[in-house]
Amino acid sequence: MLLGLAVGDALGVPTESMLPAARRARHGEIRGYLPHPALGERRGFPSDDTQLAFWTLEQLVADGGLVPERLADRFTRERIFGIGDSVRQFLGNAAAGRPWTECGPASAGNGALMRIAPVLVPHLRGGGAALWADAALAALVTHNDAASLAACVAFVDMLWELLDLAAPPEPAWWVDRFVAAVADLEAGAGYRPRGGRFAGSAGPAWRYVAERVRWAWDAKLAVREACDAWYSGAYLLETLPSVLYILMRHGHDPQAAIVRAVNDTWDNDTVAAIVGAAVGALHGRAALPAPWLRDLSGRTAAADDGRIFDLLSSARALFCPTPS
């Protein structure tokens, strides 16, 4: 699950925020790591998606579970690559001395969803209400928004189920399972798309997402066509339908799912990180291409190569020890 997140992020970050048509014109079909725009090396380097996810895992290991105020403090201690506006506001509020419960802005961006998967790790054996509570609290640290909180709870609940599935679910499972988990959590908040084909609609984010994804499925749209219709940026009304539609069409093939996320979306590192977590949970490490894993830097900072692998080993030893 967490390697899929890191791989998707690293494959996407060199071309993050390029429109899919412009990306394809410059790079063709991306199926491996491109040179990093700042470092020049052709390896899998992280963005803030991997950093914040694995700093979350690091703090979970240090505390033996989620302690939200300590997680909030962890996010303030090192440079964050490609920091988003919401996390920047969080850092400003934290620097001003506000309590952690008041630092996250009311933002429906995807910055909490992209890093939420590790919250599942201490709950691997049980799931349930305690997992939901931790997902909501961890999301609240940086994004105090109904749609973000609900989406994070729903996604970790889906991941927990995916880890236990023996075979890929039917395509409709992805959107139906999301709706079943999220519909009662969002409290009827009203959201509007930023533009695209469906500009002007308003209502709960979960309903917009479900309607758009089912529309694209019924129309048999390719991933890029669908994502162009609703946009595929960092707003949850764009990220969520993109993730779910990619998984509906390609969740049975983890490599294809991640490749489509990297090539066919605008905020491609984050969409690919979220898709990568889902297909990693479902299919396991062996389904991820060996070159993607071999050339993954494993960094969470400027020069800590291999750090994510150390954190995964520590988390496994603490939360899933091998029976003696």
Secondary structure, 3 states (H helix, E strand, C coil): CHHHHHHHHHHHHHHCCCCHHHHHHHHCCCCCCCCCCCCCCCCECCCHHHHHHHHHHHHHHHHCCCCHHHHHHHHCCCCCCCCCHHHHHHHHHHHCCCCHHHCCCCCCECCCHHHCHHHHHHHCCCCCHHHHHHHHHHHHCCCCCHHHHHHHHHHHHHHHHHCCCCCCCCHHHHHHHHHHHHCCCCCCCCECCCCCCCCCCCECHHHHHHHHHHHHHHCCCCHHHHHHHHCCCCEHHHHHHHHHHHHHHHCCCHHHHHHHHHHHCCCHHHHHHHHHHHHHHHHCHHHCCHHHHHCECCCCCCCCCCHHHHHHHHHHHHHCCCCC
